[in-house]
Amino acid sequence: MPRILFMGTGAFGVPALERLAREYEVPAVYTQPPRPAGRGHGERRSAVHEAALRLGIGEIRTPPSLKSPEVQVAFAALAADLAIVASYGLILPRPVLEAPRAGCVNIHASLLPRWRGAAPIQRAIEAGDERTGVSFFVMDEGLDTGPVLAMYEIPIEPKMRAGVLHDRLAALAAEHLVEVVEGYLGGRLRPRPQPAEGATYAKKLRKEEGHLDFTAPAALLERRIRAFDPWPGCWCFWRDVRIKLLEAEVMTGGGAPGTVIALPLTVACGEGALAVTRVQREGRRPMTADELQRGFPIPLGARLT
């Protein structure tokens, strides 16, 4: 039975780890160290760390970096046949990439070379892509540039939110993991270089991107509301009160960007308008726009910023 390491941090990798642990010997899991969390700043283990504990994997390693010779020697000493990497978040130096007999295979949540980088799921929704998927590729020292073993597509359905798409892609990767591992180790799947054309970069999400600029087209803002769910979310301000916009529809209409042009809460944008249907006022529960207006009226002509 092949010895396969797993390297991951975010929840995206958990279904793949669960599948891997059912099918193969997993001598160790690598994940990022616990981070301070909450008001008490207690340490919180990663989603992959928690899954590894639940699965009974005895060796869980949490180096803050893989650059030191000591960490690299310990990694090579595991004598793995392959490493599977998914949402790990640390750079793998060449000695780590070359330590497993068959190298390191990354599971990436896009159809490469489109959306290389940190936030492929969110950027695909934001851009209005109609399809996405998962790519299994052999890692090199570039950013998601290695040769591809296999790709599996799914549609991005209308009104799909990033959290839902994340979970579907994680399940898709786990579904096909064994056939990729078996095909690669058995020589039936051969890495093929990514095409030079069509490469795009999915830059990391920044919290400030959630502050909506109503001079942008309504269609783009509606996609951002879905793309940035659950983090960082999208919001605006009325009288210095922050209002999170949870759901909206694109409408025809015009006016100065940010102006409420119809009730309960239709807002003019650079092109078209957003009919906001669900919101969350700071410190309050999510509610409909009608409920917001009953407790915190925003009049026609108000300017949201």
FIBA-381273 format. One record per residue (C-alpha): chain; x, y, z. Coordinates in nm, 3 decimals. Each point is the difference from the previous one (the first is absolute). Layout:
<atoms>
('A'; (X; Y; Z))
...
</atoms>
This chain:
<atoms>
('A'; (0.000; 0.000; 0.000))
('A'; (0.144; 0.342; -0.092))
('A'; (0.100; 0.240; 0.276))
('A'; (-0.170; 0.333; -0.067))
('A'; (0.049; 0.316; 0.201))
('A'; (-0.266; 0.267; 0.023))
('A'; (0.073; 0.372; 0.022))
('A'; (-0.290; 0.238; 0.057))
('A'; (-0.148; 0.260; 0.230))
('A'; (-0.340; 0.129; -0.117))
('A'; (-0.331; -0.183; -0.001))
('A'; (0.030; -0.053; -0.377))
('A'; (0.247; -0.284; 0.062))
('A'; (-0.199; -0.188; 0.264))
('A'; (-0.209; -0.225; -0.233))
('A'; (0.318; -0.094; -0.190))
('A'; (0.179; -0.089; 0.324))
('A'; (-0.295; -0.211; 0.111))
('A'; (0.003; -0.190; -0.330))
('A'; (0.377; -0.041; 0.011))
('A'; (-0.009; -0.141; 0.353))
('A'; (-0.261; -0.260; -0.103))
('A'; (0.200; -0.124; -0.297))
('A'; (0.371; 0.033; 0.082))
('A'; (0.262; 0.012; 0.271))
('A'; (0.040; 0.363; 0.107))
('A'; (0.322; 0.014; 0.205))
('A'; (-0.035; 0.371; 0.080))
('A'; (-0.213; 0.308; -0.051))
('A'; (0.160; 0.343; -0.038))
('A'; (-0.213; 0.303; 0.086))
('A'; (0.058; 0.358; 0.109))
('A'; (0.048; 0.065; 0.374))
('A'; (-0.296; 0.088; 0.223))
('A'; (-0.089; 0.369; -0.011))
('A'; (-0.131; 0.236; 0.269))
('A'; (-0.378; 0.025; -0.026))
('A'; (-0.283; 0.178; 0.177))
('A'; (0.008; 0.266; 0.267))
('A'; (0.197; -0.223; 0.235))
('A'; (0.260; -0.061; -0.271))
('A'; (-0.005; -0.372; 0.070))
('A'; (0.164; -0.212; -0.267))
('A'; (-0.219; -0.150; -0.273))
('A'; (0.114; -0.300; -0.198))
('A'; (-0.052; -0.006; -0.375))
('A'; (-0.287; -0.190; -0.160))
('A'; (0.247; -0.257; -0.132))
('A'; (0.162; -0.036; 0.344))
('A'; (-0.339; -0.072; 0.156))
('A'; (-0.084; -0.250; -0.273))
('A'; (0.333; -0.180; 0.044))
('A'; (-0.064; -0.036; 0.373))
('A'; (-0.349; -0.134; -0.067))
('A'; (0.137; -0.250; -0.253))
('A'; (0.259; -0.126; 0.246))
('A'; (0.303; 0.102; -0.205))
('A'; (0.283; -0.019; 0.252))
('A'; (0.256; 0.231; -0.159))
('A'; (-0.122; 0.359; -0.039))
('A'; (0.273; 0.252; -0.071))
('A'; (-0.047; 0.378; 0.016))
('A'; (0.323; 0.173; -0.104))
('A'; (-0.043; 0.374; -0.060))
('A'; (0.223; -0.034; -0.306))
('A'; (0.152; -0.274; -0.216))
('A'; (0.317; 0.194; -0.075))
('A'; (0.227; -0.128; 0.275))
('A'; (0.234; -0.296; -0.071))
('A'; (-0.122; -0.176; 0.315))
('A'; (-0.364; 0.009; -0.114))
('A'; (0.098; -0.117; -0.349))
('A'; (0.207; -0.291; 0.134))
('A'; (-0.290; -0.109; 0.222))
('A'; (-0.236; 0.020; -0.296))
('A'; (0.227; -0.213; -0.221))
('A'; (0.043; -0.254; 0.278))
('A'; (-0.367; -0.094; -0.034))
('A'; (0.095; -0.176; -0.326))
('A'; (-0.333; 0.080; -0.162))
('A'; (-0.105; -0.110; -0.346))
('A'; (-0.208; 0.313; -0.055))
('A'; (-0.122; 0.314; 0.177))
('A'; (-0.349; 0.139; -0.060))
('A'; (-0.026; 0.375; 0.059))
('A'; (-0.328; 0.191; 0.037))
('A'; (-0.045; 0.353; 0.134))
('A'; (0.321; -0.022; 0.205))
('A'; (0.114; 0.362; -0.015))
('A'; (0.375; -0.055; 0.037))
('A'; (0.266; 0.008; -0.272))
('A'; (0.149; -0.341; -0.080))
('A'; (0.374; 0.040; -0.073))
('A'; (0.168; -0.221; -0.257))
('A'; (0.136; -0.255; 0.256))
('A'; (-0.357; -0.056; 0.123))
('A'; (-0.145; -0.020; -0.352))
('A'; (0.258; -0.263; -0.093))
('A'; (-0.004; -0.208; 0.320))
('A'; (-0.298; -0.232; -0.077))
('A'; (0.076; -0.259; -0.267))
('A'; (-0.266; 0.136; -0.236))
('A'; (0.013; 0.359; 0.118))
('A'; (-0.284; 0.216; 0.133))
('A'; (-0.345; 0.025; -0.161))
('A'; (-0.209; 0.308; 0.070))
('A'; (-0.380; 0.015; -0.008))
('A'; (-0.094; 0.344; -0.129))
('A'; (-0.355; 0.140; -0.017))
('A'; (-0.001; 0.123; -0.360))
('A'; (0.049; -0.118; -0.357))
('A'; (0.366; 0.090; -0.044))
('A'; (0.154; 0.217; -0.129))
('A'; (-0.304; 0.216; 0.081))
('A'; (0.005; 0.136; 0.354))
('A'; (0.340; -0.098; 0.128))
('A'; (0.050; 0.138; 0.348))
('A'; (-0.162; 0.038; 0.339))
('A'; (-0.372; 0.061; -0.065))
('A'; (-0.110; -0.190; -0.313))
('A'; (-0.354; -0.076; 0.120))
('A'; (-0.083; 0.359; 0.089))
('A'; (0.162; 0.150; -0.310))
('A'; (-0.185; -0.239; -0.230))
('A'; (-0.337; 0.110; 0.141))
('A'; (0.101; 0.366; 0.003))
('A'; (0.100; -0.020; -0.368))
('A'; (-0.327; -0.166; -0.101))
('A'; (0.156; -0.329; -0.114))
('A'; (-0.255; -0.263; -0.097))
('A'; (0.222; -0.301; 0.073))
('A'; (0.279; -0.094; 0.236))
('A'; (0.141; -0.318; 0.149))
('A'; (0.299; -0.159; 0.168))
('A'; (0.345; -0.059; -0.146))
('A'; (0.249; -0.261; 0.121))
('A'; (0.350; 0.106; -0.096))
('A'; (0.360; -0.096; 0.080))
('A'; (0.150; 0.289; 0.193))
('A'; (0.305; 0.193; -0.110))
('A'; (0.151; 0.315; 0.149))
('A'; (-0.241; 0.231; -0.184))
('A'; (-0.339; 0.122; 0.119))
('A'; (-0.242; -0.272; -0.116))
('A'; (0.199; -0.042; -0.322))
('A'; (0.082; -0.372; 0.014))
('A'; (-0.111; -0.257; -0.259))
('A'; (-0.359; -0.122; 0.033))
('A'; (-0.100; -0.361; 0.060))
('A'; (-0.379; 0.040; -0.016))
('A'; (-0.278; 0.258; 0.016))
('A'; (-0.367; -0.042; 0.088))
('A'; (-0.262; 0.265; -0.085))
('A'; (-0.327; 0.112; 0.157))
('A'; (-0.229; 0.293; -0.088))
('A'; (-0.020; 0.313; 0.209))
('A'; (-0.374; 0.018; 0.042))
('A'; (-0.188; 0.331; -0.001))
('A'; (-0.007; 0.156; 0.347))
('A'; (0.264; -0.242; 0.129))
('A'; (0.194; 0.132; 0.297))
('A'; (0.368; -0.059; 0.071))
('A'; (-0.063; -0.215; 0.307))
('A'; (-0.223; -0.237; -0.195))
('A'; (0.242; -0.021; -0.294))
('A'; (0.289; -0.063; 0.242))
('A'; (-0.176; -0.301; 0.148))
('A'; (-0.095; -0.142; -0.340))
('A'; (0.355; 0.029; -0.130))
('A'; (0.143; -0.158; 0.315))
('A'; (-0.236; -0.294; -0.043))
('A'; (0.086; -0.023; -0.371))
('A'; (0.370; -0.021; 0.082))
('A'; (-0.056; -0.275; 0.256))
('A'; (-0.219; -0.192; -0.245))
('A'; (0.278; -0.019; -0.259))
('A'; (0.302; -0.015; 0.229))
('A'; (0.054; -0.376; -0.008))
('A'; (-0.024; -0.029; -0.378))
('A'; (0.257; 0.278; -0.035))
('A'; (0.238; -0.153; 0.254))
('A'; (-0.033; -0.348; -0.151))
('A'; (0.034; 0.130; -0.353))
('A'; (0.304; 0.211; 0.079))
('A'; (0.188; -0.256; 0.209))
('A'; (-0.092; -0.273; -0.249))
('A'; (0.128; 0.201; -0.299))
('A'; (-0.338; 0.032; -0.170))
('A'; (-0.031; 0.373; 0.069))
('A'; (0.287; 0.204; -0.135))
('A'; (0.054; 0.367; 0.088))
('A'; (-0.060; 0.239; -0.289))
('A'; (0.120; 0.361; -0.002))
('A'; (-0.254; 0.273; 0.055))
('A'; (-0.078; 0.204; -0.311))
('A'; (0.173; 0.334; -0.023))
('A'; (-0.320; 0.185; -0.090))
('A'; (-0.293; 0.064; 0.232))
('A'; (0.195; 0.043; 0.323))
('A'; (-0.158; 0.229; 0.259))
('A'; (0.093; 0.077; 0.359))
('A'; (-0.245; -0.028; 0.292))
('A'; (0.139; 0.255; 0.242))
('A'; (-0.052; -0.053; 0.371))
('A'; (-0.316; 0.149; 0.147))
('A'; (0.039; 0.316; 0.207))
('A'; (-0.252; 0.100; 0.263))
('A'; (-0.040; 0.349; -0.146))
('A'; (-0.127; -0.144; -0.330))
('A'; (-0.330; -0.065; 0.176))
('A'; (-0.075; 0.374; 0.026))
('A'; (-0.217; 0.043; -0.309))
('A'; (0.065; 0.281; -0.245))
('A'; (-0.335; 0.078; -0.158))
('A'; (0.164; 0.166; -0.301))
('A'; (0.069; -0.355; -0.124))
('A'; (-0.261; -0.184; -0.212))
('A'; (-0.282; -0.164; 0.193))
('A'; (0.073; -0.337; -0.160))
('A'; (0.356; 0.006; 0.133))
('A'; (-0.111; 0.100; 0.350))
('A'; (-0.259; -0.277; 0.010))
('A'; (0.270; -0.253; -0.093))
('A'; (0.227; 0.139; 0.272))
('A'; (-0.271; -0.044; 0.260))
('A'; (-0.005; -0.371; -0.089))
('A'; (0.375; -0.032; -0.055))
('A'; (0.094; 0.154; 0.335))
('A'; (-0.237; -0.222; 0.201))
('A'; (0.087; -0.103; 0.268))
('A'; (0.315; 0.219; 0.014))
('A'; (0.054; 0.291; -0.008))
('A'; (-0.365; 0.071; -0.075))
('A'; (-0.127; 0.318; -0.170))
('A'; (-0.118; 0.314; 0.175))
('A'; (-0.077; 0.370; -0.026))
('A'; (-0.081; 0.281; 0.244))
('A'; (-0.304; 0.212; 0.073))
('A'; (0.051; 0.274; 0.261))
('A'; (0.318; -0.174; 0.119))
('A'; (-0.188; -0.325; 0.063))
('A'; (0.149; -0.296; -0.180))
('A'; (-0.251; -0.211; -0.193))
('A'; (0.105; -0.335; -0.139))
('A'; (-0.165; -0.090; -0.331))
('A'; (-0.078; -0.372; -0.008))
('A'; (-0.216; -0.044; -0.311))
('A'; (-0.091; 0.224; -0.294))
('A'; (-0.146; -0.004; -0.349))
('A'; (0.114; 0.200; -0.302))
('A'; (-0.265; 0.245; -0.121))
('A'; (-0.039; 0.268; -0.263))
('A'; (-0.003; 0.354; 0.126))
('A'; (0.227; 0.295; 0.042))
('A'; (0.106; 0.284; 0.221))
('A'; (0.305; 0.123; 0.183))
('A'; (0.198; -0.310; 0.110))
('A'; (-0.088; -0.099; 0.355))
('A'; (-0.339; 0.176; -0.003))
('A'; (-0.310; -0.190; 0.119))
('A'; (-0.233; 0.022; -0.299))
('A'; (-0.276; -0.239; 0.114))
('A'; (-0.118; -0.156; 0.324))
('A'; (0.062; -0.211; 0.193))
('A'; (0.365; 0.024; -0.117))
('A'; (0.084; 0.039; -0.370))
('A'; (0.330; 0.181; -0.049))
('A'; (0.123; 0.169; -0.318))
('A'; (0.337; -0.117; -0.130))
('A'; (0.239; 0.105; -0.273))
('A'; (-0.205; -0.217; -0.237))
('A'; (-0.346; -0.117; 0.105))
('A'; (-0.109; -0.042; 0.360))
('A'; (0.010; -0.251; 0.286))
('A'; (-0.323; -0.106; 0.167))
('A'; (0.133; -0.111; 0.338))
('A'; (-0.221; -0.270; 0.153))
('A'; (0.190; -0.120; 0.310))
('A'; (0.223; 0.205; 0.226))
('A'; (0.165; -0.002; 0.340))
('A'; (0.032; 0.317; 0.201))
('A'; (0.313; 0.014; 0.214))
('A'; (-0.057; -0.192; 0.324))
('A'; (-0.338; -0.137; -0.114))
('A'; (-0.130; -0.322; -0.156))
('A'; (-0.043; -0.046; -0.377))
('A'; (-0.336; 0.132; -0.121))
('A'; (-0.195; 0.094; -0.310))
('A'; (0.022; 0.351; -0.141))
('A'; (-0.364; 0.053; 0.110))
('A'; (0.091; -0.088; 0.360))
('A'; (0.295; 0.237; -0.011))
('A'; (-0.222; 0.286; -0.116))
('A'; (-0.245; -0.057; 0.286))
('A'; (0.269; 0.031; 0.264))
('A'; (0.258; 0.222; -0.174))
('A'; (-0.166; 0.196; -0.282))
('A'; (0.215; 0.097; -0.299))
('A'; (-0.205; 0.249; -0.206))
('A'; (-0.024; 0.051; -0.372))
('A'; (0.285; 0.220; -0.114))
('A'; (0.231; -0.114; 0.280))
('A'; (0.364; -0.038; -0.111))
('A'; (0.172; -0.318; 0.109))
('A'; (0.378; 0.006; 0.014))
</atoms>
